[in-house]
Amino acid sequence: MVSKDLTKKAAEMLLQGATLLSEPCPYCKGVRVMKDGHALCISCGREPERKEVVPVVNQKEIKSSLSETLEKKLAVLSKELEEEKDHTKQQEILNSINSLLEAMDKIKNKQ
């Protein structure tokens, strides 16, 4: 039988951003709630483990940051190309620019 105190504590944890765990309690197979690495079984009240909560990486933020970096590199290479007189070095810069543009296109198509 679920204790009212445990139910109340679990509800408070959920309201504060806790999540329901997919894995049942290892002791009684009850439902567990986790917040800040603190797992609580709502059936038996046991707290069998502490897990480090790993933040979810936001892929859009990573892609945005990478896009900004590539755009900055493109601007630097464009300036270098404009000032370069040696044709061999110009070709090297153009190859780098082409690689950057391909990478930017790949990122754009995955968003």
Buried (B, 14 or more C-beta within 10 A) or exposed (E): EBEEEBEEBBEEBEEEEBEEBEEEBEEEEBBBBBBEEBBBBBBBBBEEEEEEEEEEEEEEEEBEEEBEEBEEBBEEBEEBBEEBEEEEEBEBBEEBBEEBEEBBEEBEEEE
